[in-house]
Amino acid sequence: MVISVPLSFFGGIGGASKIGILVKGSNYLEALSKAEIVVFDKTGTLTEGTFEVQEVNGVNISKEELIRIAAHVENYSNHPISISVKKAYNGEINKETISDTKEIAGLGIMAKIENKCVLVGNEKLMKENNISFSSCTKIGTILYVAIDGEYKGYILIADKIKEDSKKAINMLKQNGIKQTIMLTGDKKEVGESVSSCLNIDKVYTELLPDGKVEKLENLMKEKSEKGKLIFVGDGINDAPVLTLADIGIAMGGVRFRFCNRSIRCCYHD
C-alpha cells in the first residue's frame, strides 16, 4: 500500500503531463474522481468565444456610423464581444475622442465619444438607464446602442459552439457525472439553443455575476455529502464562482487551471 498508492498518483500526474496538463498536487485527482455535478459557463467555455458581427441595424443613423461609435466605446475592452465589434469596424480608432469609459459587469459599457454619452450593452443596460428601445428577438448576442439617451439601433453578434463540446458533455455523463448545468448572462433564447444542442441537463440564463454565485450556492446543496461540484469557466467574469465551487476549472486561450483553495493545475495549449 505504501508503494502502490503514491505510484498510482504519480502515474496519473505523469500521464497528464504527457498531453500538456500539469497537475500540482495529487489531491486534485482524488477530488475530481468524486465529482457529481459539472457547471459550465457558456462563452469561451462551451463556445469558441470568437464572435462575429452578423448584422448592424441603425435607427436614424447609418450602419457605418453605428459600428464606428460602438467600436470606440469598446476600444479598451478585451472581451471577445468587444474584439468582434472592433474587427467589424476595421478602421482607425481615435483614442483622443474617448473619455470616461466605464465597464459595467453583466450589462455593457458606458463612455463619452466626441462629448456624447454612449451606452453599448444588453437590454438590462437600456432599462436601467430608462432608454426606450425595440427588443430584438433574433438568436445571438445583441448589443443595443444609445447616444445621449436616445436609442440608435443594435448589433447582432453570433458565437460558435466548440467542435468538442458535445463530445465532452457525453463523456462526462458516461463517466458518472449526474448533472450537467450551464450558467450564462445571455438571453433565454440563446442559452436554451446552446443547451439543447449540447444535451445539457439544465440551463439558467440572463444571470449577472452575483446571480451566478447565488445559483451555484443552491446547486452546492444538491450534491451528496461526499460529492464534489466542478465549475468550468473562461476566467474573465467567473472568479467568484470558480472560488465557490469545490473544484474550479478556468479555461483561457493558452491556460487551463484547476483551483480549489490549495489546488493549482495548469494546461498550456
Disulfide bonds with the S-S distance in Angstrom:
none
